[in-house]
Structures are given as C-alpha cells and as structure tokens.
Amino acid sequence: RLSNFYAFGFDLSYNITTFHLKQDSAKKLPNTVLHDKEKLSSNNITLQLYNRFNFGKRGNHIGNYLDLGGYGEGAFSITHSTKDTDDRAKALGAKNTKTTNKGLKYITPFNYGLVARIGFGKVAVFGKYRLSDMFVSKYNYPELPRIVVGLEVGVINN
C-alpha cells in the first residue's frame, strides 16, 4: 500500500477454466464428431500482478477496489470430456457414455494476459483477456474465446 488510494501487489491462486464446445456442423475442435455434450477443462495455478485503486471507506480491511494488471498461469490436469446417450450405452444397460481424454498435446500449458477486477470486500468480479494462444500452432485449431469473466471469493482473513 503506497497511499489510502493506491497499492500494488500480487495474487497466487488456483482456478478451473472450462469451455463448453458448441455442437454443430462447423465444429473442428478437436475433431468434427458431434456429441451430446463436450468440454475442455484445465486446472490452473495463476500468478497475477496488479495495481489496486481503492475507493470508499477502507479502514483495517480490504474494502472496495479496482485492480488492473496482468497474469500468467500454468495449466495442469487438462481434460477433454464428452458425454453421449447412444445405442451402445443402452445395450450395456447404461444411461450414457462419458469419455475423458487427458495429456492433450494440442493445448499450450502456459497462458498469459491482462486482468481487471472490481472487488467488494472478499468478493470480486473479474475479467481476463488471454494474449497467448491456447493451442499449439501446428494443430491449426480455431482459438476459443479470449475473454473469461468470473467471480472470486476470498477465503483468507485479512
């Protein structure tokens, strides 16, 4: 904290990012096979560096703030999951078939970008814009949305 209105800092956090893939004739990622449900998920360790602008009464607690900065994240346990209700599952007496693929070589394990966060005490709404590509270039996959919006809830007392 440099003043009542300005501080800079960093966050180290764990998060999960999930993309639900639309199933239509234009689908190319990771192949053209259509499923009832399909998603790409990654567990991430994220380091954020930020400039914090405080507003309103602050006192001896976090208060209200706006953070602007950048982030880098390492992805691990990246999965591609599908779910289908098909004749094969029904023949086995099952309701559906779930498939999970791990060790995906077409995903880059490190991402970086810009982040903005507006917080009210321990709760914050954030937006991240990924500058890096999510996929290894040799696979020529279309990029997933670069903007991620979410909610953060702090668990450590200040």
CYANA upper distance limits for C-alpha pairs under 8 A (distance plus 0.5 A):
  1 ARG  CA      6 TYR  CA      6.84
  1 ARG  CA      7 ALA  CA      4.59
  1 ARG  CA      8 PHE  CA      7.04
  2 LEU  CA      6 TYR  CA      6.33
  2 LEU  CA      7 ALA  CA      5.75
  2 LEU  CA      8 PHE  CA      8.35
  3 SER  CA      7 ALA  CA      7.23
  4 ASN  CA     54 ASN  CA      7.53
  4 ASN  CA     58 ARG  CA      8.46
  5 PHE  CA     53 PHE  CA      6.07
  5 PHE  CA     54 ASN  CA      5.23
  5 PHE  CA     55 PHE  CA      7.13
  6 TYR  CA     51 ASN  CA      7.89
  6 TYR  CA     52 ARG  CA      6.14
  6 TYR  CA     53 PHE  CA      5.33
  6 TYR  CA     54 ASN  CA      6.63
  7 ALA  CA     51 ASN  CA      6.56
  7 ALA  CA     52 ARG  CA      5.47
  7 ALA  CA     53 PHE  CA      7.16
  7 ALA  CA     54 ASN  CA      8.46
  8 PHE  CA     49 LEU  CA      8.12
  8 PHE  CA     50 TYR  CA      6.13
  8 PHE  CA     51 ASN  CA      4.90
  8 PHE  CA     52 ARG  CA      6.00
  9 GLY  CA     49 LEU  CA      6.39
  9 GLY  CA     50 TYR  CA      6.04
  9 GLY  CA     51 ASN  CA      7.20
  9 GLY  CA     52 ARG  CA      8.10
 10 PHE  CA     47 LEU  CA      7.45
 10 PHE  CA     48 GLN  CA      5.79
 10 PHE  CA     49 LEU  CA      4.90
 10 PHE  CA     50 TYR  CA      6.52
 11 ASP  CA     46 THR  CA      8.23
 11 ASP  CA     47 LEU  CA      6.17
 11 ASP  CA     48 GLN  CA      5.57
 11 ASP  CA     49 LEU  CA      7.21
 12 LEU  CA     45 ILE  CA      7.72
 12 LEU  CA     46 THR  CA      6.17
 12 LEU  CA     47 LEU  CA      5.19
 12 LEU  CA     48 GLN  CA      7.09
 13 SER  CA     45 ILE  CA      6.27
 13 SER  CA     46 THR  CA      5.71
 13 SER  CA     47 LEU  CA      7.15
 14 TYR  CA     43 ASN  CA      7.83
 14 TYR  CA     44 ASN  CA      6.13
 14 TYR  CA     45 ILE  CA      5.20
 14 TYR  CA     46 THR  CA      6.68
 15 ASN  CA     43 ASN  CA      6.46
 15 ASN  CA     44 ASN  CA      5.77
 15 ASN  CA     45 ILE  CA      7.16
 15 ASN  CA     46 THR  CA      7.99
 16 ILE  CA     41 SER  CA      7.49
 16 ILE  CA     42 SER  CA      6.17
 16 ILE  CA     43 ASN  CA      5.06
 16 ILE  CA     44 ASN  CA      6.51
 17 THR  CA     41 SER  CA      6.12
 17 THR  CA     42 SER  CA      5.94
 17 THR  CA     43 ASN  CA      7.14
 17 THR  CA     44 ASN  CA      8.11
 18 THR  CA     39 LYS  CA      7.24
 18 THR  CA     40 LEU  CA      6.18
 18 THR  CA     41 SER  CA      4.76
 18 THR  CA     42 SER  CA      7.09
 19 PHE  CA     39 LYS  CA      5.97
 19 PHE  CA     40 LEU  CA      5.73
 19 PHE  CA     41 SER  CA      6.89
 19 PHE  CA    144 LEU  CA      8.37
 20 HIS  CA     37 LYS  CA      8.21
 20 HIS  CA     38 GLU  CA      6.48
 20 HIS  CA     39 LYS  CA      4.83
 20 HIS  CA     40 LEU  CA      7.14
 21 LEU  CA     37 LYS  CA      8.14
 21 LEU  CA     38 GLU  CA      5.98
 21 LEU  CA     39 LYS  CA      5.90
 21 LEU  CA     40 LEU  CA      8.02
 22 LYS  CA     27 LYS  CA      7.71
 22 LYS  CA     38 GLU  CA      8.19
 23 GLN  CA     27 LYS  CA      6.81
 23 GLN  CA     34 LEU  CA      6.21
 23 GLN  CA     35 HIS  CA      7.19
 23 GLN  CA     36 ASP  CA      8.17
 23 GLN  CA     37 LYS  CA      8.19
 23 GLN  CA     38 GLU  CA      8.34
 24 ASP  CA     34 LEU  CA      7.52
 25 SER  CA     32 THR  CA      8.05
 26 ALA  CA     32 THR  CA      8.30
 27 LYS  CA     31 ASN  CA      7.68
 27 LYS  CA     32 THR  CA      5.91
 27 LYS  CA     33 VAL  CA      8.39
 27 LYS  CA     34 LEU  CA      8.28
 28 LYS  CA     32 THR  CA      5.47
 28 LYS  CA    141 TYR  CA      7.68
 28 LYS  CA    142 PRO  CA      8.27
 29 LEU  CA    141 TYR  CA      6.83
 29 LEU  CA    142 PRO  CA      7.94
 30 PRO  CA    141 TYR  CA      8.03
 35 HIS  CA     82 THR  CA      7.01
 35 HIS  CA     83 LYS  CA      6.99
 35 HIS  CA     84 ASP  CA      6.27
 36 ASP  CA     82 THR  CA      8.02
 36 ASP  CA     83 LYS  CA      6.32
 36 ASP  CA     84 ASP  CA      5.51
 36 ASP  CA     85 THR  CA      7.57
 37 LYS  CA     82 THR  CA      6.10
 37 LYS  CA     83 LYS  CA      5.60
 37 LYS  CA     84 ASP  CA      7.30
 38 GLU  CA     80 HIS  CA      7.95
 38 GLU  CA     81 SER  CA      6.12
 38 GLU  CA     82 THR  CA      4.88
 38 GLU  CA     83 LYS  CA      6.96
 39 LYS  CA     80 HIS  CA      6.34
 39 LYS  CA     81 SER  CA      5.87
 39 LYS  CA     82 THR  CA      7.13
 40 LEU  CA     78 ILE  CA      7.87
 40 LEU  CA     79 THR  CA      6.24
 40 LEU  CA     80 HIS  CA      5.09
 40 LEU  CA     81 SER  CA      6.98
 41 SER  CA     78 ILE  CA      6.17
 41 SER  CA     79 THR  CA      5.79
 41 SER  CA     80 HIS  CA      7.07
 42 SER  CA     75 ALA  CA      6.45
 42 SER  CA     76 PHE  CA      6.75
 42 SER  CA     77 SER  CA      6.39
 42 SER  CA     78 ILE  CA      4.75
 42 SER  CA     79 THR  CA      6.90
 43 ASN  CA     75 ALA  CA      6.15
 43 ASN  CA     76 PHE  CA      5.90
 43 ASN  CA     77 SER  CA      6.30
 43 ASN  CA     78 ILE  CA      7.06
 44 ASN  CA     73 GLU  CA      6.59
 44 ASN  CA     74 GLY  CA      6.00
 44 ASN  CA     75 ALA  CA      4.90
 44 ASN  CA     76 PHE  CA      6.60
 45 ILE  CA     73 GLU  CA      6.01
 45 ILE  CA     74 GLY  CA      5.91
 45 ILE  CA     75 ALA  CA      7.14
 46 THR  CA     71 TYR  CA      7.31
 46 THR  CA     72 GLY  CA      6.32
 46 THR  CA     73 GLU  CA      4.68
 46 THR  CA     74 GLY  CA      7.04
 47 LEU  CA     71 TYR  CA      6.09
 47 LEU  CA     72 GLY  CA      5.99
 47 LEU  CA     73 GLU  CA      6.72
 48 GLN  CA     69 GLY  CA      7.59
 48 GLN  CA     70 GLY  CA      6.24
 48 GLN  CA     71 TYR  CA      4.75
 48 GLN  CA     72 GLY  CA      7.11
 48 GLN  CA    115 VAL  CA      8.46
 49 LEU  CA     69 GLY  CA      6.08
 49 LEU  CA     70 GLY  CA      6.06
 49 LEU  CA     71 TYR  CA      6.81
 50 TYR  CA     67 ASP  CA      6.33
 50 TYR  CA     68 LEU  CA      5.83
 50 TYR  CA     69 GLY  CA      4.59
 50 TYR  CA     70 GLY  CA      7.00
 51 ASN  CA     67 ASP  CA      5.95
 51 ASN  CA     68 LEU  CA      5.81
 51 ASN  CA     69 GLY  CA      6.54
 52 ARG  CA     65 TYR  CA      6.96
 52 ARG  CA     66 LEU  CA      6.18
 52 ARG  CA     67 ASP  CA      4.94
 52 ARG  CA     68 LEU  CA      7.18
 53 PHE  CA     65 TYR  CA      5.98
 53 PHE  CA     66 LEU  CA      5.65
 53 PHE  CA     67 ASP  CA      6.84
 54 ASN  CA     58 ARG  CA      8.15
 54 ASN  CA     63 GLY  CA      7.92
 54 ASN  CA     64 ASN  CA      6.44
 54 ASN  CA     65 TYR  CA      4.81
 54 ASN  CA     66 LEU  CA      7.01
 55 PHE  CA     63 GLY  CA      8.19
 55 PHE  CA     64 ASN  CA      6.14
 55 PHE  CA     65 TYR  CA      6.28
 56 GLY  CA     63 GLY  CA      7.84
 56 GLY  CA     64 ASN  CA      6.88
 57 LYS  CA     63 GLY  CA      7.22
 57 LYS  CA     64 ASN  CA      8.29
 58 ARG  CA     62 ILE  CA      7.05
 58 ARG  CA     63 GLY  CA      5.34
 58 ARG  CA     64 ASN  CA      7.73
 59 GLY  CA     63 GLY  CA      8.10
 61 HIS  CA    121 GLY  CA      8.04
 61 HIS  CA    158 ASN  CA      6.89
 62 ILE  CA    120 PHE  CA      8.38
 62 ILE  CA    121 GLY  CA      5.85
 62 ILE  CA    122 LYS  CA      7.90
 62 ILE  CA    158 ASN  CA      7.82
 63 GLY  CA    119 GLY  CA      8.24
 63 GLY  CA    120 PHE  CA      6.42
 63 GLY  CA    121 GLY  CA      5.34
 64 ASN  CA    118 ILE  CA      8.09
 64 ASN  CA    119 GLY  CA      5.95
 64 ASN  CA    120 PHE  CA      5.02
 64 ASN  CA    121 GLY  CA      6.54
 65 TYR  CA    118 ILE  CA      6.27
 65 TYR  CA    119 GLY  CA      5.71
 65 TYR  CA    120 PHE  CA      7.27
 66 LEU  CA    116 ALA  CA      7.82
 66 LEU  CA    117 ARG  CA      6.22
 66 LEU  CA    118 ILE  CA      5.01
 66 LEU  CA    119 GLY  CA      6.90
 67 ASP  CA    115 VAL  CA      8.35
 67 ASP  CA    116 ALA  CA      6.02
 67 ASP  CA    117 ARG  CA      5.48
 67 ASP  CA    118 ILE  CA      6.83
 68 LEU  CA    114 LEU  CA      8.32
 68 LEU  CA    115 VAL  CA      6.46
 68 LEU  CA    116 ALA  CA      5.16
 68 LEU  CA    117 ARG  CA      7.18
 69 GLY  CA    114 LEU  CA      6.36
 69 GLY  CA    115 VAL  CA      5.83
 69 GLY  CA    116 ALA  CA      7.05
 70 GLY  CA    112 TYR  CA      7.94
 70 GLY  CA    113 GLY  CA      6.14
 70 GLY  CA    114 LEU  CA      4.76
 70 GLY  CA    115 VAL  CA      5.83
 71 TYR  CA    112 TYR  CA      5.91
 71 TYR  CA    113 GLY  CA      5.97
 71 TYR  CA    114 LEU  CA      6.60
 71 TYR  CA    115 VAL  CA      7.15
 72 GLY  CA    110 PHE  CA      7.69
 72 GLY  CA    111 ASN  CA      6.22
 72 GLY  CA    112 TYR  CA      4.68
 72 GLY  CA    113 GLY  CA      7.19
 73 GLU  CA    110 PHE  CA      6.16
 73 GLU  CA    111 ASN  CA      5.83
 73 GLU  CA    112 TYR  CA      6.74
 74 GLY  CA    109 PRO  CA      6.25
 74 GLY  CA    110 PHE  CA      5.12
 74 GLY  CA    111 ASN  CA      7.16
 75 ALA  CA    109 PRO  CA      5.45
 75 ALA  CA    110 PHE  CA      6.56
 75 ALA  CA    111 ASN  CA      8.36
 76 PHE  CA    109 PRO  CA      7.45
 77 SER  CA    102 LYS  CA      7.62
 77 SER  CA    103 GLY  CA      8.10
 78 ILE  CA    102 LYS  CA      6.68
 78 ILE  CA    103 GLY  CA      7.30
 78 ILE  CA    104 LEU  CA      7.35
 79 THR  CA    100 THR  CA      6.91
 79 THR  CA    101 ASN  CA      6.07
 79 THR  CA    102 LYS  CA      5.36
 79 THR  CA    103 GLY  CA      7.86
 79 THR  CA    104 LEU  CA      7.63
 80 HIS  CA    100 THR  CA      6.17
 80 HIS  CA    101 ASN  CA      5.61
 80 HIS  CA    102 LYS  CA      7.18
 80 HIS  CA    104 LEU  CA      8.33
 81 SER  CA     98 LYS  CA      7.69
 81 SER  CA     99 THR  CA      6.06
 81 SER  CA    100 THR  CA      4.84
 81 SER  CA    101 ASN  CA      6.82
 82 THR  CA     98 LYS  CA      6.20
 82 THR  CA     99 THR  CA      5.73
 82 THR  CA    100 THR  CA      7.07
 83 LYS  CA     96 ASN  CA      7.40
 83 LYS  CA     97 THR  CA      6.17
 83 LYS  CA     98 LYS  CA      4.96
 83 LYS  CA     99 THR  CA      6.98
 84 ASP  CA     96 ASN  CA      6.05
 84 ASP  CA     97 THR  CA      5.72
 84 ASP  CA     98 LYS  CA      7.05
 85 THR  CA     89 ALA  CA      7.20
 85 THR  CA     90 LYS  CA      8.25
 85 THR  CA     95 LYS  CA      7.05
 85 THR  CA     96 ASN  CA      4.84
 85 THR  CA     97 THR  CA      6.73
 86 ASP  CA     90 LYS  CA      6.94
 86 ASP  CA     96 ASN  CA      7.10
 86 ASP  CA     97 THR  CA      7.91
 87 ASP  CA     91 ALA  CA      6.51
 88 ARG  CA     92 LEU  CA      7.00
 89 ALA  CA     93 GLY  CA      6.92
 89 ALA  CA     94 ALA  CA      5.42
 89 ALA  CA     95 LYS  CA      6.82
 89 ALA  CA     96 ASN  CA      5.93
 89 ALA  CA     97 THR  CA      6.36
 90 LYS  CA     94 ALA  CA      5.65
 90 LYS  CA     95 LYS  CA      6.71
 90 LYS  CA     96 ASN  CA      7.76
105 LYS  CA    136 VAL  CA      8.39
106 TYR  CA    135 PHE  CA      6.04
106 TYR  CA    136 VAL  CA      5.68
106 TYR  CA    139 TYR  CA      6.99
107 ILE  CA    134 MET  CA      6.41
107 ILE  CA    135 PHE  CA      5.10
107 ILE  CA    136 VAL  CA      6.37
108 THR  CA    133 ASP  CA      8.02
108 THR  CA    134 MET  CA      6.04
108 THR  CA    135 PHE  CA      5.98
108 THR  CA    136 VAL  CA      6.29
111 ASN  CA    130 ARG  CA      7.45
111 ASN  CA    131 LEU  CA      8.16
111 ASN  CA    132 SER  CA      6.06
111 ASN  CA    133 ASP  CA      7.83
111 ASN  CA    134 MET  CA      7.50
112 TYR  CA    130 ARG  CA      6.34
112 TYR  CA    131 LEU  CA      6.46
112 TYR  CA    132 SER  CA      6.20
113 GLY  CA    128 LYS  CA      7.43
113 GLY  CA    129 TYR  CA      6.02
113 GLY  CA    130 ARG  CA      4.84
113 GLY  CA    131 LEU  CA      5.13
113 GLY  CA    132 SER  CA      7.27
114 LEU  CA    128 LYS  CA      6.21
114 LEU  CA    129 TYR  CA      5.70
114 LEU  CA    130 ARG  CA      7.11
114 LEU  CA    131 LEU  CA      7.85
115 VAL  CA    126 PHE  CA      7.65
115 VAL  CA    127 GLY  CA      6.29
115 VAL  CA    128 LYS  CA      4.93
115 VAL  CA    129 TYR  CA      6.88
116 ALA  CA    126 PHE  CA      6.18
116 ALA  CA    127 GLY  CA      5.88
116 ALA  CA    128 LYS  CA      7.03
117 ARG  CA    124 ALA  CA      6.92
117 ARG  CA    125 VAL  CA      6.19
117 ARG  CA    126 PHE  CA      4.65
117 ARG  CA    127 GLY  CA      6.87
118 ILE  CA    124 ALA  CA      5.98
118 ILE  CA    125 VAL  CA      6.04
118 ILE  CA    126 PHE  CA      6.92
119 GLY  CA    123 VAL  CA      6.24
119 GLY  CA    124 ALA  CA      4.43
119 GLY  CA    125 VAL  CA      6.91
120 PHE  CA    124 ALA  CA      6.54
122 LYS  CA    152 GLU  CA      8.45
122 LYS  CA    153 VAL  CA      6.16
122 LYS  CA    154 GLY  CA      5.27
122 LYS  CA    155 VAL  CA      8.07
123 VAL  CA    151 LEU  CA      7.84
123 VAL  CA    152 GLU  CA      6.25
123 VAL  CA    153 VAL  CA      5.22
123 VAL  CA    154 GLY  CA      6.91
124 ALA  CA    151 LEU  CA      6.34
124 ALA  CA    152 GLU  CA      5.57
124 ALA  CA    153 VAL  CA      7.06
125 VAL  CA    149 VAL  CA      8.00
125 VAL  CA    150 GLY  CA      6.37
125 VAL  CA    151 LEU  CA      5.16
125 VAL  CA    152 GLU  CA      6.75
126 PHE  CA    149 VAL  CA      6.20
126 PHE  CA    150 GLY  CA      5.94
126 PHE  CA    151 LEU  CA      6.70
126 PHE  CA    152 GLU  CA      7.81
127 GLY  CA    147 ILE  CA      7.45
127 GLY  CA    148 VAL  CA      6.21
127 GLY  CA    149 VAL  CA      4.90
127 GLY  CA    150 GLY  CA      7.05
128 LYS  CA    146 ARG  CA      8.39
128 LYS  CA    147 ILE  CA      6.13
128 LYS  CA    148 VAL  CA      5.68
128 LYS  CA    149 VAL  CA      6.91
129 TYR  CA    146 ARG  CA      5.99
129 TYR  CA    147 ILE  CA      5.14
129 TYR  CA    148 VAL  CA      7.11
130 ARG  CA    146 ARG  CA      5.45
130 ARG  CA    147 ILE  CA      6.97
131 LEU  CA    146 ARG  CA      7.90
133 ASP  CA    143 GLU  CA      7.55
134 MET  CA    143 GLU  CA      7.15
134 MET  CA    144 LEU  CA      7.98
135 PHE  CA    139 TYR  CA      7.83
135 PHE  CA    140 ASN  CA      8.36
135 PHE  CA    141 TYR  CA      7.21
135 PHE  CA    143 GLU  CA      7.59
136 VAL  CA    140 ASN  CA      8.11
137 SER  CA    141 TYR  CA      8.08
